[in-house]
Amino acid sequence: MRGSLEEIRAPDAVYWELEPGERPVWYDRPEVAPYVSTTTPWGRVLMGLPFVAVGSVLVPVAFPLGGLFVLVGCGMLAAPAWNLLKARNTIYAVTNRRLMVIEHVIRQKVTSYPAQSIGFLERRERRGGAGSLVFARTETSVRREDGYDHRLVEEKGFFGIRDVGTVWQIVMNLKNQVA
């Protein structure tokens, strides 16, 4: 049933995180391509190219400085590969009490969002029903030295999921259940 809070069979990683009386109602792994395209800061990736270029020129002249530029540039260029690795090692889950993001790249990291804390909920759906569900957003304004304010937005959610409409309905039912 669409949007149901009935128990399902989830991977062991989800069961290891459950508290007494808690049961999984939905889980999935992100689709790799949409996850990478949504979570990669493409502007920073492109900025890696000039870092590598400048560093390559500086290496023969000033090795430590040039090497640092090349290292930083390569790190920036590697962001899509890192997000690809994260997508393959992430599980999203909804239980009868909370939302969970379980990441296991270098070490396991579990982020929980209790049902009571879900206020903001935004569904971004693409053609075909796939998309992202954002349930936490923080905005920070930083004044730069040149006097301009720079707004930083950090979003938390389920990115690159197959059937965002069904997940949105499940989360809405969970949210209404605790209200």
C-alpha positions as CSV (number, residue, x, y, z in Angstrom):
1,M,0.0,0.0,0.0
2,R,1.4,3.4,-1.0
3,G,2.6,5.4,2.0
4,S,2.0,2.6,4.5
5,L,3.7,2.3,7.8
6,E,3.7,-1.5,7.7
7,E,6.9,-3.4,8.6
8,I,9.2,-4.5,5.7
9,R,12.4,-6.6,5.5
10,A,15.4,-4.3,5.6
11,P,19.2,-4.9,5.4
12,D,21.0,-5.9,8.6
13,A,22.6,-2.4,8.8
14,V,19.1,-1.0,9.5
15,Y,18.2,-3.7,12.0
16,W,21.5,-3.1,14.0
17,E,20.4,0.5,14.6
18,L,16.8,-0.1,15.7
19,E,15.7,0.6,19.3
20,P,13.3,-1.7,21.2
21,G,9.8,-1.4,19.7
22,E,11.1,0.3,16.5
23,R,10.5,-1.3,13.1
24,P,11.5,-0.4,9.6
25,V,8.8,0.7,7.1
26,W,10.9,1.7,4.1
27,Y,14.5,1.6,3.0
28,D,16.5,2.0,-0.2
29,R,19.9,2.9,-1.5
30,P,20.3,6.1,-3.6
31,E,20.6,5.7,-7.4
32,V,24.2,6.5,-8.2
33,A,24.0,9.0,-11.0
34,P,21.2,11.2,-9.5
35,Y,22.9,11.1,-6.1
36,V,26.3,12.2,-7.5
37,S,24.7,15.0,-9.7
38,T,22.7,16.3,-6.7
39,T,25.4,16.1,-4.0
40,T,28.5,17.2,-5.9
41,P,29.5,20.8,-5.6
42,W,30.3,21.2,-9.3
43,G,31.7,24.8,-9.0
44,R,34.3,23.5,-6.6
45,V,35.1,20.6,-8.9
46,L,35.7,23.0,-11.8
47,M,37.9,25.2,-9.6
48,G,40.2,22.2,-9.2
49,L,41.3,22.5,-12.8
50,P,43.1,25.9,-12.4
51,F,44.6,24.7,-9.1
52,V,46.2,21.7,-10.9
53,A,47.3,23.9,-13.9
54,V,48.9,26.5,-11.6
55,G,50.5,23.9,-9.4
56,S,51.9,22.0,-12.4
57,V,53.6,25.2,-13.5
58,L,54.9,26.0,-10.0
59,V,56.2,22.5,-9.2
60,P,59.6,22.9,-11.1
61,V,60.0,26.4,-9.6
62,A,58.7,26.0,-6.0
63,F,58.0,22.4,-5.3
64,P,56.3,22.6,-1.9
65,L,53.9,25.4,-3.1
66,G,53.3,23.8,-6.5
67,G,52.8,20.4,-5.0
68,L,50.2,21.8,-2.6
69,F,48.3,23.4,-5.4
70,V,48.3,20.1,-7.3
71,L,47.2,18.2,-4.2
72,V,44.3,20.6,-3.5
73,G,43.2,20.6,-7.1
74,C,43.2,16.8,-7.3
75,G,41.1,16.7,-4.1
76,M,38.6,19.1,-5.7
77,L,38.5,17.0,-8.9
78,A,37.9,13.8,-6.8
79,A,34.6,15.0,-5.3
80,P,32.4,13.1,-7.9
81,A,34.4,9.9,-7.2
82,W,33.9,10.4,-3.5
83,N,30.2,10.9,-3.9
84,L,30.0,7.8,-6.1
85,L,31.6,5.8,-3.3
86,K,29.2,7.3,-0.8
87,A,26.2,6.5,-2.9
88,R,27.1,2.9,-3.2
89,N,27.6,2.7,0.6
90,T,24.5,4.6,1.8
91,I,21.2,3.3,3.0
92,Y,18.2,5.5,3.7
93,A,15.6,4.1,6.1
94,V,12.3,5.2,7.6
95,T,11.1,3.5,10.7
96,N,7.9,3.9,12.7
97,R,9.8,6.5,14.8
98,R,12.5,8.3,12.7
99,L,14.4,8.8,9.5
100,M,17.9,7.4,9.2
101,V,20.8,7.9,6.8
102,I,23.4,5.1,7.2
103,E,26.7,5.7,5.5
104,H,29.6,3.3,5.5
105,V,32.5,4.6,3.5
106,I,35.5,4.7,5.8
107,R,33.6,4.1,9.0
108,Q,29.9,3.7,9.7
109,K,28.0,7.0,10.3
110,V,24.3,6.9,11.3
111,T,22.3,10.2,11.3
112,S,18.8,10.0,12.8
113,Y,16.0,12.5,12.5
114,P,13.2,11.7,15.0
115,A,9.7,12.1,13.7
116,Q,8.9,14.9,16.1
117,S,11.8,17.0,14.7
118,I,10.5,16.8,11.1
119,G,9.1,20.3,10.3
120,F,10.5,21.2,6.9
121,L,9.8,18.7,4.1
122,E,10.5,19.3,0.4
123,R,9.9,16.8,-2.4
124,R,11.9,17.3,-5.6
125,E,10.5,14.9,-8.2
126,R,11.8,14.3,-11.7
127,R,10.0,12.7,-14.6
128,G,9.6,9.0,-13.8
129,G,9.0,9.5,-10.1
130,A,12.6,9.6,-8.9
131,G,14.0,12.5,-7.0
132,S,15.0,13.8,-3.6
133,L,13.3,14.4,-0.3
134,V,14.8,17.2,1.8
135,F,13.8,17.2,5.5
136,A,16.4,19.5,7.1
137,R,17.9,22.8,5.8
138,T,20.2,25.2,7.5
139,E,21.1,28.6,6.1
140,T,24.1,30.5,7.3
141,S,25.0,34.0,6.2
142,V,28.7,34.9,6.3
143,R,30.0,38.4,5.7
144,R,33.1,38.3,3.6
145,E,36.0,40.8,3.8
146,D,34.8,42.6,0.6
147,G,31.5,43.5,2.5
148,Y,29.2,41.1,0.6
149,D,27.1,38.5,2.4
150,H,27.6,35.0,1.3
151,R,24.8,32.6,2.0
152,L,25.6,28.9,2.8
153,V,22.8,26.4,2.5
154,E,23.2,22.9,3.8
155,E,20.5,20.3,3.1
156,K,19.9,16.9,4.7
157,G,17.6,14.4,3.1
158,F,17.3,11.3,0.9
159,F,18.9,12.2,-2.4
160,G,18.6,10.2,-5.6
161,I,15.7,7.9,-4.5
162,R,13.6,5.9,-7.0
163,D,10.0,6.6,-5.9
164,V,10.1,9.9,-4.0
165,G,6.3,10.2,-4.0
166,T,5.9,7.0,-2.0
167,V,8.6,8.0,0.5
168,W,7.1,11.5,0.9
169,Q,3.7,9.9,1.7
170,I,5.3,7.5,4.2
171,V,7.2,10.4,5.9
172,M,4.0,12.5,5.9
173,N,2.1,9.6,7.6
174,L,4.9,9.3,10.2
175,K,4.9,13.0,10.8
176,N,1.1,13.1,11.2
177,Q,1.2,10.0,13.5
178,V,3.4,11.8,16.1
179,A,1.6,15.2,15.8
